[in-house]
Amino acid sequence: MLLLTNDDGYRARGLRALADAVQNLDDLVIVAPLGNRSGIGHTISFKEVRVQQRLYAGREMLTLSSSPSDCASYGLEALLPRPEYVLSGVNRGTNSGMSLYMSGTIAAARQAAILGVPGIAVSAAGFEDPDYDLAAAFGREFFLWLRAAQVEGCYFNLVAPKKNLPRQGVAVTRPSLDKDLRSRWELQPSGKYLHRTEWLPSTERWSDQWALDRGYLTLTVNTLDRDCARAEALEERIFSEFRFAGLPTVLPAP
């Protein structure tokens, strides 16, 4: 069984695109936040959570009045049979670099790995016109590879580049360590403050954001045990075995 979730909420176009892409691959269950939970990180609840059955856009699903990581946890710990994989997305906008620590989309995939199930986070760069179909197809093909590879203790972050960039290939990358997030607080007429953020281009060659800016689809490996040698071996395996849409797979030198 395959569990789908996201952080943009159960009505999100990206969730529908991912469900459409994988619907014939496995038994599918959707557990998604009731509303938009973008940027919430790895938040978990210590209070009562409302779980509701819904029918939306022709699909049965469950919604939680909580976070993406709670959705992954509920799907894995409260449902029978227990899902064997978690796909989170497709997120509207880029999840790269430092957003690894902020993204609810990635947190759901990480929570899956914590609970012993491989997790895949999928995002589409470009907030205005994200390429959901490309990102969903990317997630589908990597899920098929992962299911055959039988890899455990990991979660993965997949991002499709903006539509206006030529497709260069799939880059197996590391998260950018650039300080690529500019943040400011603006006082509003109401007397409240609005937090605005701006993501800057990365100058770190072959980081995930650097590759995305040049038209690569990016794939990063994250291990819970922080075993660098294990992560590198898995990157090598993906480079050798994984192919998507006839594009070359690139593994840059460290």
N, C-alpha and C positions, 0 to 999 in steps of 0.2 A: 504494500500500500504506500502511496505517495501523498504527503501532506503539503498543501500549499498555504502560504500566508504572505503578508506584506506589511508595510508601515503606512501606506497611503490610504488604507481603509477598504472596506469590502466593495465599495462602488468603483474603485479605481480601474481605469482602462488597462493599466499594466498587468493587474491581476487577471483580468479576463483574457488578455493576450497569452499569458503564460498557461492558463488553464486550457485554452484552445490548442496550444502547441503540444501539450503532454497528455491530453485526455484519452488517447488510445494506447498509451504505454503501460498503464497500471491502473489499479483501482485508485480513485482520486477522492480526497477529502479536503475541504477548504475550511480553514479556521482563521478569520481575519479580524482586525480591530474594527470596532463600531464606527470610528471616525479616523481622521488623519492623525497619525502618531509619528510623523517625520521628525528626525533629530532627537528622538527621545532616548537613544542609546539602549543600554542593557537594563532597562528598568523592569523590576518585578513588583508584584502587588503583595501587600500585607493586609489587605482589606477585602471585603466581599466583592466578587466580580460577577456581573450579569452575563449569562450565556444564553443566546437566543438562536433558534433555528430560523433561517430566512430562505426565501427564493428570490434571487436577483439575477436578471439577465438570463433567465432560464436555467440557472444552476442552484442546486441546494448547497447551503453552507451554514456554518456556525459563526456568529459574531461574539466578540468579547469586549466588554467595556474596560479594556485594559491595553497593555502594550504588545508589540510584536513578539517579544521574548516569552511573555505569558501565553500568547497564542500557540507558539511552538511547544511550550511546556504542557499546556492543556491537551493539545493534540496527541502528544506522545505518552502522557501519563493518565489521561482520563478516557481515551477512546480504545475500543477493541474492535478488530485486531489493531495492534500497535503499528503505526506507520514505520517504514524502514528507511525512508529518506524524507528530507525537508527541502523544499524549494521556496525561496522567499523573494518576492518581486512580482512583476518587473517594476523596480523603483523609478519614479519620475525624477530624472536628474542624476548627475554623476555621484558615485560613491567611490572615492579614491583617496589615497594619502591619509591625512589625519582624520578623515571622516570615518575611518575604520572604527574609531572610538565613539563616534556620535550617532551613527546610523542605526535606526531601528531595523532596517532591512537586514543588515549584517548581523545585528544582535540576535535575530531569530535563527539565523544559520549557526551562529556560535552556540546558542542555547541548545540546538539540536545536537551539536558535537559534544557538549557537556553531558548530555543525557545518553550518549552512546550511539547516536545516529548521524551519518554524514549530512552536512548542511551546505546548500548552495545558495548564495545571494546573487541576484541578477538585477542589473541596473541599466538604464539607457541614458546616455549623456544628453544634455540639452534640455533645459526645463521647459522651453516654449514649444518645441516640436520633437519630442524624443522618438527614436525609432524602436517602438515597442516590438514590432514584428521581428526585427533583426535580433534584438536582445532575447526574445522568447525562443527563437530558433536556436540561438547560441546556448541558452540554458538547457533546451531539450537535448541537443547533441552531447553536451557535457554530462548530463545526467545518464544518458545511455552508456557513455564511456565509463563513468564512475560505477555504475551498477555492475558492469562486466569486470571492472578492475578490483572490486571488493576492497576498497580502501577504508580504513577506520581511523577515528581520532583526529579528524581534520574537518575544516570548513573552508569554503572557497568563495572568492569574490570575483564575479564576472561582470564586465561592463562593456557595452557596445558604444562606439563613438558617435559623434553628431552626424546627422544625415548628410551634411554638405561636404564631408571629408571623404576622399577616395579610400576604399578599403585596402589596407596594406597587408593584413594578415592577423594572426593571433599571437600576441606577445605574452609569454609567461613571465610575469614581472614581480617586483617587490613594491610594497606601498611607498609612495613618495614620503621622504622625511623633510622636505622643504616646509618652511613656515609659510604655507600657501594660502592661509586663511586670514583675511583682514576683517576685523570686527569693530563695530561702533554702536553706541547707544544714542538714540535720538529722542529728545524730549518732544512729546506730542502736545497739541493744543488741549487735550483732555487732562494734562498734567502727568500722564503715564509715560513710560519709556518704551520705545520700540527697538529691538535688537536687530541690526542689519549685518549681514555677512556677505563677503565677496571672496570668491575663490580665484586665486592668481595662477597664471601659467607656471608650470614646474620647470626648473632649470636642471633638474637631476636626471641625467641621461638614463633612459630605459627604466625609469620608475613608471608606475602605472599611469599617473597623470601625464607625464611626458609622452608616453606612447599613445594615449588617448588623443592628445592634441595633434598627433600626426596621423590619425586615421586607423590605428590598430585597435582591434578588440583585445581587451586585457583580461588576464586570468591570474589571480594570485592565490597561493597556497598558504594556509594558516594552520599550524598544529597547536593543539592545546598544551603539549608538553614542552614547547619551545625548543624542540630538538632540531637544530639547524641542519645537521647532516641528514636527518630523515626528510626534512622539507626539501632539501636540495635533491635527494634521490627521487622524490616524488615529482619534482619539477622536471627532472631528466626523463622520467617515464612519460609524463604528459607530452613533453617535446617529441619523444620518439613515437608515441602511439596515437595522440589525439589530432584529428583533422576536422575542420569545419568549412563547409561551403567551397571546397577546392582551394582555400587560402593557405599559404605557408604558415607553419607554426614556428615561432622564433623564440629562442632561449638566449638572451644576451649574456655575455661573459660578466661575471661578478666584478 
